[in-house]
Amino acid sequence: MIDRWLLFLFLGLNLIHFAVADDLAHICGDRNYTTNSTFHSNLNLLLASLSSTSSTFFNDTKGSVPADLAYGLVLCRGDVTPSDCGTCIKNAAQDILSLCPKSKKATAWYDNCQLRYADIDFLSVVDTNGSYVLVNMQNVTDPNTFI
């Protein structure tokens, strides 16, 4: 009886975990912010700004004090419609806070978009530490077009 209960609990928790986000991958930073801090407020403003854009590439910064600035970026795949891009960004902006709770730096990759924020200015800096390789195991149906 206890084994069934543990199995039910395990499956239930996994279903809750998968329902939270449909990201392909995410990376969280190792520094955290304090709830209701100035950075937390700036991050909320930033995520609202990023999720309200109709652009397939957009960056923004919120705050006025250097120690509390929040920098952000959204990027959609080039073949994604503006509507699907906007939906993806809105979902990413909602999910990122549960994927990386209280993290001062986070990146989430979805099928259609990417959302990134940090407490440091990364907008003009090359950074390959946050790379993530996704492999498609399907065969190419038209190799000439693919190339």
N, C-alpha and C positions, 0 to 999 in steps of 0.2 A: 504494500500500500504506500509506504514512504517512497519507494523507488518511482512509482507512478507520479506522485506529487512532485518530486524533484524534477522528473522529466517534463512535466507540465509547466513548472516554474521556469525551467531552462528555456523551453521553446517559447513561452510567453515573453520572457525578457528579450530573446533574440528577435521576435516579431516586433516588439516595441523599438528595438535598436534600428531595425531596417526601415521602419516607418518614419523615423526621424528625418532621414536624409537619403537622397538618391545620388550622392556624389560618387564619382569614379575613384577619387582619391583626395586626400586632404593632408596638410601638414600644419601643425600648430607650433608656435614659438615656445620657448622655455621660460619666458618672463610673463608674469601676470599683472593685471591691473586690479585695483580695488573697486568694488561695487560702489556706485554713486560718486566716483571720483570725476575730476574734470576730463580725464582721458576717456572714461566710460561714456560721458555725455557727448564728447566729440565723436567717438566711435559710432554711437547711435545716430547722430546727425549725418555722419559720413555714409553709413549703410542706407539711410533713408534717401540721401542724395544719389548714391550709386544705383539704387533700385528704381529710381524714378526717371532715369535717363532713357531716351529712345535711341541712343547711339549704340553701335556695335563695338565701339572702343571709347572709353571714357575714364578719366582720372580726376580726382578731387582731393582736396585737403581741408580739414576742419580744425578750427582752434586758432588761438592767437599767441599763446605762450609756447615757446619751442619745446619745453619738456612734456607738454600735453597734446601736441599735434597728432592727428590721425590722418595717415595717407592711405589712399585707396585707388584701386584700379579694377575695371571690369573689361573683359574681352570676350567676344563671341566668335565662333567659327565663321568664315567668310560665306559659307553656303547656307547659313541659318537665316530665316526670315526675321525681320524686325520684331514681329509679334512673338515668335518663339524665343528670340534673344531676350526680350523683356521679361517673359515668363521665367526663363532660366535664371536671369539675374535676380529677380524678386525672390525666387526660391532659395538661391544661394545666400542672399542677404539675410534671410530668415534662418536658414540652417546653420550658417557659420558660427553663430553664437552658441549653439548646442554642440556642434562638432568640436569647437575649441573654446570651451567656457573660460572666460576671463583672460584669454591669451592676448598679449599685446601685438602678436604677429600671427597671421594665418593665411593660408591659401587653400582654396577648394576648387577642384576640377570637376566639371560635369561634362556630359556628352556634348552639350551645345555652348558652354561658356566656362569662363574662369573668373573667380573673384579673389582679390588679394587685398589685404590691408596690413599696416604695420605702424609702429610708433616712430619709425625712422623713415627718412626720405629715400625710397627705393626707385623712384620714377625715372631717374636718368642714370641708374647704376646697373651694370650687367651683373646678374646673379644667377649662377647655374646650380646653386645648392638646392633649390626647390624644384628641380626637374623630376619628372616622373614619366616613365616609359609605359605606354599602353600598347599591348600587342594584339593585333587582329589576326586570328587564326583561320579566317575564311580565305578561300581562293579568289583571286581576281578573275572576273568573268571576261573582261576585255583588256588584256595586257597593254595593247597599244594606246588606248585611252588613258589607262592608269599611268603610264610612263609620261 
